[in-house]
Amino acid sequence: MRTGPIVYYITAHGYGHGVRSADILNAIARLAPSVDTVVVSTLDPAFLRSRLDHTPREFRSRALDVGMVQLDSVRLDVERSRRAAAGLLDRWDELVVQERAFHDAVDASVVVADIPAIPIEAAASAGRPAIAVGNFAWDWIYEPYAESDSRWSPIVERFRRGYGRADLLLRLPFSEPMAVFPICEDLPLLSTPVPSRRDDLARHAGADAGKRWTLISFTTLEWGAEALDRVEAIPGTEFFSVLPLVWPGRRIHAIDRRRFSFAEVLASVDAVVSKPGYGIVSECIAAGKPLLHASRRDFREYPILVDAIERYLRQRAISEERLYSGDLGRDLEHLFQAPVPRETMPAGGADRAARRILDLARADL
């Protein structure tokens, strides 16, 4: 009997969720190529396709959490976040009913969520297996705001109720305790390194392969003319970004991920400048790339990620002032002189996650 599709929900609040979900989806396709997947997310389908080695049966655009509203890559708007979460809470029961109907319509064998709670509750209400994947959950992110503003409390509690109905949490590295989930299994690193394409990238971009290459990895980064002048004045360095991050008319090479995947660009450079996020930290660890990281002190997961950066990477922190002014030169020099990391992290997490998901889907391997 053919196994029904795995319905995989991916929050759009951070590309790292898409990166790690793609790792697991690729492992599922490799281990059980006859099992279909349906991907539900408002992440750009082109981004997801660039990370996937296969084509899911369906991409469905659907937002079932609101995350935290960001002013830019490193700053949050807490009040707008609360209003968005309150709006989600008002529609919660309606959305659970709609997702349950969708699961019925596609005959889902298992529902996986990274990491909205509504799909978990919808699956559990119909007796379908529900699996959460993540290193933090939204109740934990919102919890500190509830301590000073009671309007957050019903939001936190509803997420906890939804998460509490999961059959299994596959907990990723760099995690909070996630104690709201009844059953938890820890995974090692999902990311695996890919080969460098430095020579190909040099020819494509017209870059000097003999210089130091640095990847600027942000969703957005507001650099004006003065900041860009400072960046381009750093000697012996070529800078890269991945579209849609681009500064027209500048000598920062903006690479189209349809030509070179993000992982290939990262594998080809000598260092990375980014904010601490799950995706970039795990990919830098897997590829052994030094990381110059900007502060994200408004983000509750920031100390956990910084601990991982300090343990597993050559690294240096850069102040927001120097980052936004484009004053990277001194920090990059210190980064290249940083000591090698004192610890290593085991890999293989994507295959382990895929096997557990397929177990609950009752799929033949």
C-alpha positions as CSV (number, residue, x, y, z in Angstrom):
1,M,0.0,0.0,0.0
2,R,1.4,3.4,-1.0
3,T,2.3,5.7,1.9
4,G,0.5,9.0,1.9
5,P,2.5,12.2,1.5
6,I,4.5,13.8,4.3
7,V,3.2,17.3,4.8
8,Y,6.1,19.5,5.9
9,Y,5.5,23.0,7.3
10,I,8.3,25.5,7.3
11,T,8.0,28.9,9.1
12,A,9.1,31.8,6.9
13,H,10.6,33.7,9.9
14,G,14.3,33.1,9.1
15,Y,15.9,31.4,6.1
16,G,17.6,29.0,8.5
17,H,14.3,27.2,8.9
18,G,14.3,26.6,5.2
19,V,17.9,25.5,5.1
20,R,17.5,22.8,7.7
21,S,14.1,21.7,6.4
22,A,15.7,21.3,2.9
23,D,18.4,19.1,4.4
24,I,15.8,16.8,6.0
25,L,13.6,16.8,2.9
26,N,16.6,15.8,0.7
27,A,17.3,13.0,3.1
28,I,13.7,11.8,2.9
29,A,13.8,11.8,-0.9
30,R,17.1,9.9,-0.9
31,L,16.0,7.2,1.6
32,A,12.4,6.8,0.3
33,P,12.1,8.2,-3.2
34,S,8.6,6.8,-3.6
35,V,7.2,8.8,-0.7
36,D,5.8,12.2,-1.8
37,T,6.2,15.4,0.2
38,V,4.1,18.5,0.3
39,V,5.9,21.6,1.5
40,V,3.8,24.4,3.2
41,S,5.5,27.7,3.6
42,T,5.6,31.3,2.6
43,L,9.3,31.2,2.0
44,D,10.2,32.0,-1.6
45,P,9.7,28.8,-3.6
46,A,12.8,29.7,-5.7
47,F,14.9,29.7,-2.5
48,L,13.5,26.3,-1.5
49,R,14.1,24.9,-4.9
50,S,17.7,26.1,-4.8
51,R,18.2,24.0,-1.7
52,L,16.3,20.9,-2.7
53,D,17.7,18.0,-4.7
54,H,14.2,16.9,-5.8
55,T,10.8,18.4,-6.5
56,P,8.1,18.0,-3.9
57,R,4.6,17.0,-5.1
58,E,3.3,20.4,-4.1
59,F,4.4,23.8,-2.8
60,R,1.6,25.4,-0.8
61,S,1.8,29.0,0.3
62,R,0.4,29.3,3.8
63,A,1.5,31.2,6.9
64,L,0.6,29.7,10.2
65,D,2.8,31.6,12.6
66,V,4.0,35.2,12.7
67,G,7.4,35.0,14.3
68,M,8.8,38.4,15.4
69,V,8.5,41.4,13.2
70,Q,11.9,42.7,12.3
71,L,13.0,46.2,11.5
72,D,16.0,44.8,9.8
73,S,18.3,41.7,10.1
74,V,19.3,42.5,13.7
75,R,16.5,44.6,15.3
76,L,12.9,43.7,16.3
77,D,9.6,45.5,16.6
78,V,8.0,44.0,19.7
79,E,4.6,45.8,19.6
80,R,4.0,45.0,16.0
81,S,5.0,41.4,16.8
82,R,2.4,41.2,19.6
83,R,-0.4,42.6,17.4
84,A,0.4,40.1,14.7
85,A,0.4,37.2,17.2
86,A,-2.8,38.4,18.7
87,G,-4.4,38.4,15.2
88,L,-3.2,34.8,14.7
89,L,-4.7,33.8,18.1
90,D,-8.1,35.2,17.0
91,R,-8.1,32.8,14.0
92,W,-6.4,29.9,15.6
93,D,-9.3,27.5,15.9
94,E,-10.4,28.3,12.4
95,L,-6.9,27.6,11.0
96,V,-6.7,24.3,12.9
97,V,-10.0,23.2,11.2
98,Q,-8.7,24.3,7.8
99,E,-5.4,22.5,8.2
100,R,-7.1,19.3,9.3
101,A,-9.2,19.4,6.2
102,F,-6.1,19.9,4.1
103,H,-4.4,16.9,5.7
104,D,-7.6,14.8,5.0
105,A,-7.7,16.0,1.4
106,V,-4.1,14.9,0.6
107,D,-4.3,11.8,2.9
108,A,-1.2,12.9,4.9
109,S,0.7,10.1,6.5
110,V,2.5,12.4,8.9
111,V,2.7,16.1,9.6
112,V,6.1,17.8,10.3
113,A,6.3,21.4,11.6
114,D,9.4,23.7,11.9
115,I,7.9,25.1,14.0
116,P,4.3,26.4,13.8
117,A,2.0,24.9,16.4
118,I,-1.3,25.0,14.4
119,P,-0.4,22.1,12.0
120,I,0.6,20.0,15.0
121,E,-2.7,20.6,16.7
122,A,-4.6,19.9,13.5
123,A,-2.8,16.6,12.9
124,A,-3.3,15.5,16.5
125,S,-7.0,16.3,16.4
126,A,-7.4,13.8,13.6
127,G,-5.1,11.1,15.1
128,R,-2.3,11.8,12.6
129,P,1.3,11.6,13.7
130,A,2.7,15.1,14.3
131,I,6.4,15.8,14.6
132,A,8.1,19.1,15.5
133,V,11.6,20.0,14.3
134,G,13.5,22.9,15.8
135,N,16.0,24.4,18.2
136,F,13.5,26.8,19.8
137,A,9.7,27.2,19.9
138,W,7.6,30.3,19.8
139,D,6.2,30.0,23.3
140,W,9.8,30.3,24.5
141,I,10.6,33.3,22.3
142,Y,7.4,35.1,23.5
143,E,7.7,34.1,27.2
144,P,9.9,37.1,28.3
145,Y,7.4,39.6,26.9
146,A,4.6,38.0,28.8
147,E,6.5,38.6,32.0
148,S,6.2,42.4,31.6
149,D,3.0,42.6,29.4
150,S,0.1,40.3,30.2
151,R,-1.3,40.7,26.7
152,W,1.3,38.2,25.6
153,S,0.2,35.5,28.1
154,P,-2.7,33.9,26.1
155,I,-0.5,33.8,23.0
156,V,2.2,31.9,24.9
157,E,-0.3,29.5,26.5
158,R,-2.0,28.7,23.1
159,F,1.4,27.9,21.5
160,R,2.2,25.6,24.5
161,R,-1.1,23.8,24.1
162,G,-0.5,23.2,20.5
163,Y,3.1,22.0,20.9
164,G,2.1,19.8,23.7
165,R,0.1,17.6,21.3
166,A,3.2,16.7,19.2
167,D,4.1,13.0,19.1
168,L,7.8,13.8,18.9
169,L,10.2,16.7,18.9
170,L,13.4,16.3,16.8
171,R,15.5,18.8,18.7
172,L,18.3,20.4,16.7
173,P,21.7,21.6,18.0
174,F,21.9,25.0,19.7
175,S,18.6,24.6,21.4
176,E,16.6,25.9,24.3
177,P,15.2,23.1,26.6
178,M,11.9,22.9,24.7
179,A,10.3,21.3,27.7
180,V,6.8,21.8,26.4
181,F,7.2,18.8,24.1
182,P,6.3,15.5,25.8
183,I,8.9,13.4,23.8
184,C,12.2,14.7,22.5
185,E,15.0,13.2,20.6
186,D,18.3,15.1,20.0
187,L,19.9,15.3,16.6
188,P,23.5,16.1,15.6
189,L,24.3,18.7,12.9
190,L,22.1,18.5,9.8
191,S,24.4,20.4,7.4
192,T,27.1,18.7,5.4
193,P,29.8,20.5,3.4
194,V,29.7,20.8,-0.3
195,P,32.8,21.2,-2.6
196,S,34.2,24.6,-3.3
197,R,33.6,26.1,-6.7
198,R,36.1,29.0,-6.3
199,D,37.6,28.8,-9.8
200,D,34.1,28.7,-11.4
201,L,32.9,31.5,-9.2
202,A,35.9,33.6,-10.0
203,R,35.3,33.3,-13.7
204,H,31.6,34.0,-13.4
205,A,32.0,37.1,-11.2
206,G,35.3,38.4,-12.5
207,A,36.8,38.1,-9.0
208,D,40.4,37.6,-8.1
209,A,40.8,34.1,-6.7
210,G,44.1,35.1,-5.1
211,K,42.5,37.6,-2.7
212,R,40.6,36.9,0.5
213,W,37.0,36.3,-0.2
214,T,34.3,37.3,2.3
215,L,30.6,36.5,2.0
216,I,28.2,39.2,3.3
217,S,25.2,37.1,4.4
218,F,22.1,39.1,5.5
219,T,18.5,39.3,4.3
220,T,18.9,43.1,4.3
221,L,21.7,45.4,5.2
222,E,21.3,49.1,4.8
223,W,24.7,50.4,3.7
224,G,24.8,53.9,2.3
225,A,27.5,55.3,0.0
226,E,30.0,56.1,2.8
227,A,29.7,52.5,4.3
228,L,30.1,51.0,0.9
229,D,33.2,53.1,0.2
230,R,34.7,51.8,3.4
231,V,34.0,48.2,2.5
232,E,35.4,48.5,-1.0
233,A,38.6,50.2,0.4
234,I,39.5,47.1,2.5
235,P,42.7,45.9,0.8
236,G,43.3,42.4,-0.6
237,T,39.6,41.4,-0.2
238,E,36.8,40.5,-2.6
239,F,33.2,40.7,-1.2
240,F,30.3,38.6,-2.2
241,S,26.6,38.5,-1.5
242,V,23.7,36.3,-2.6
243,L,20.7,37.8,-4.3
244,P,18.4,39.5,-3.4
245,L,21.1,41.3,-1.3
246,V,22.7,43.6,-3.8
247,W,24.3,47.0,-4.0
248,P,24.0,48.1,-7.7
249,G,27.1,49.7,-9.2
250,R,29.4,48.4,-6.4
251,R,32.2,45.9,-6.5
252,I,30.5,43.5,-4.2
253,H,29.7,40.5,-6.3
254,A,26.0,39.6,-6.0
255,I,25.5,35.9,-6.9
256,D,22.3,34.4,-8.3
257,R,21.6,31.2,-6.3
258,R,20.2,29.7,-9.5
259,R,23.8,29.7,-10.9
260,F,25.6,28.9,-7.6
261,S,23.9,27.6,-4.6
262,F,24.3,29.4,-1.3
263,A,26.3,26.4,0.1
264,E,28.6,26.5,-3.0
265,V,29.3,30.2,-2.5
266,L,29.9,29.7,1.2
267,A,32.3,26.8,0.5
268,S,34.2,29.0,-1.9
269,V,34.9,32.0,0.4
270,D,37.4,32.4,3.2
271,A,35.1,34.1,5.7
272,V,31.5,35.1,6.4
273,V,30.0,38.2,7.9
274,S,26.4,37.6,9.2
275,K,24.1,37.7,12.1
276,P,24.0,34.7,14.4
277,G,21.2,32.5,13.1
278,Y,20.7,28.7,13.0
279,G,21.3,28.3,9.3
280,I,24.5,30.3,8.9
281,V,26.0,29.0,12.1
282,S,25.4,25.4,11.2
283,E,26.6,25.9,7.6
284,C,29.8,27.6,8.8
285,I,30.5,24.8,11.3
286,A,29.9,22.2,8.6
287,A,32.2,24.0,6.1
288,G,34.8,25.2,8.7
289,K,34.4,28.9,7.8
290,P,35.4,31.7,10.1
291,L,32.4,33.9,11.1
292,L,32.3,37.6,11.9
293,H,29.0,38.0,13.6
294,A,26.9,41.0,14.5
295,S,25.0,41.4,17.8
296,R,21.4,40.3,18.0
297,R,20.8,41.1,21.7
298,D,17.0,41.5,21.2
299,F,16.7,37.8,20.1
300,R,16.3,35.4,23.0
301,E,18.2,32.6,21.1
302,Y,21.2,34.9,20.7
303,P,23.3,33.7,23.7
304,I,22.7,30.0,22.7
305,L,24.0,30.7,19.2
306,V,26.9,32.7,20.4
307,D,27.9,29.8,22.7
308,A,27.9,27.5,19.7
309,I,29.9,30.0,17.6
310,E,32.6,30.3,20.3
311,R,32.8,26.6,20.8
312,Y,32.9,25.4,17.2
313,L,34.1,28.3,14.9
314,R,36.9,30.7,14.4
315,Q,35.0,33.8,15.2
316,R,34.8,37.4,16.2
317,A,32.0,39.7,17.2
318,I,31.5,43.0,15.5
319,S,29.6,46.0,17.0
320,E,26.4,47.2,15.3
321,E,28.1,50.6,14.9
322,R,31.0,49.2,12.9
323,L,28.8,46.9,10.9
324,Y,26.4,49.6,9.8
325,S,29.2,52.0,9.0
326,G,31.0,49.4,6.8
327,D,34.0,49.5,9.1
328,L,34.9,45.8,8.7
329,G,38.6,45.8,8.0
330,R,40.1,45.6,11.5
331,D,37.6,43.0,12.6
332,L,38.3,40.8,9.5
333,E,42.0,41.0,10.2
334,H,41.3,39.8,13.8
335,L,39.0,37.1,12.5
336,F,41.7,35.6,10.3
337,Q,44.0,35.4,13.3
338,A,41.5,33.8,15.6
339,P,42.4,30.5,17.1
340,V,41.0,27.3,15.8
341,P,37.8,26.0,17.6
342,R,38.3,23.9,20.6
343,E,35.4,21.5,19.8
344,T,33.9,19.7,16.8
345,M,30.3,18.7,16.2
346,P,29.1,15.3,14.9
347,A,27.0,15.3,11.7
348,G,24.4,13.0,10.2
349,G,21.4,14.6,11.7
350,A,19.4,14.9,8.4
351,D,19.4,11.2,7.8
352,R,18.4,10.5,11.4
353,A,15.6,13.0,11.2
354,A,14.4,11.5,7.9
355,R,14.4,8.0,9.3
356,R,12.3,9.0,12.3
357,I,9.8,10.9,10.1
358,L,9.5,7.9,7.7
359,D,9.1,5.6,10.7
360,L,6.0,7.5,11.8
361,A,4.8,7.7,8.3
362,R,5.1,3.9,8.2
363,A,7.0,4.1,5.0
364,D,9.1,1.3,3.6
365,L,12.8,2.1,3.2
